[in-house]
Amino acid sequence: MAKQTIDDRLARLQDGRCPIHGRAMTQVAPWRIEKGRPVTIAACSCGIAAKEYEPFGPAELVLAFRHLISPARFARKAVA
């Protein structure tokens, strides 16, 4: 498998797919209102989770997985 770029992962998220595997993410939480708009949580079978604001729409990774699209900004700190 070729090395994935950040752009590859972002393109998958725009389609509501797992940024790593490209599989469709399924809804795992009920719809609710957040900041005046509907939102739900969708996840891949691998456990990667994201917020979706419309069915099958663009997804935004939850904080725990944002390092997958911006490694430098969300890098996990090493524990000494």
Residue pairs with C-beta under 8 A, 6 or more apart in sequence:
4 20
6 69
6 70
9 19
9 20
9 68
9 69
10 19
10 69
12 18
12 19
12 22
13 19
13 50
13 58
13 59
13 60
13 61
13 69
14 58
14 59
15 56
15 58
16 24
16 25
16 42
16 52
16 56
16 57
16 58
16 59
17 23
17 24
17 25
17 59
18 24
18 25
18 44
18 46
18 48
19 48
19 61
19 65
19 68
19 69
20 44
20 46
20 48
20 68
21 44
21 46
23 44
23 45
24 56
25 42
25 43
25 44
25 48
25 49
25 50
25 52
25 59
26 42
26 43
27 40
27 41
27 42
27 52
28 41
28 42
28 43
28 49
29 40
29 41
30 40
31 38
31 39
31 40
32 38
32 39
32 40
33 39
37 53
38 53
38 54
39 51
39 52
39 53
40 51
40 52
41 49
41 50
41 51
41 52
41 62
42 49
42 50
42 51
42 52
42 59
43 49
43 50
48 61
48 65
48 68
49 61
49 62
49 64
49 65
50 59
50 60
50 61
50 62
50 65
51 59
51 60
51 61
51 62
52 58
52 59
52 60
53 60
61 68
61 69
63 74
66 73
66 74
67 73
67 74
67 75
67 76
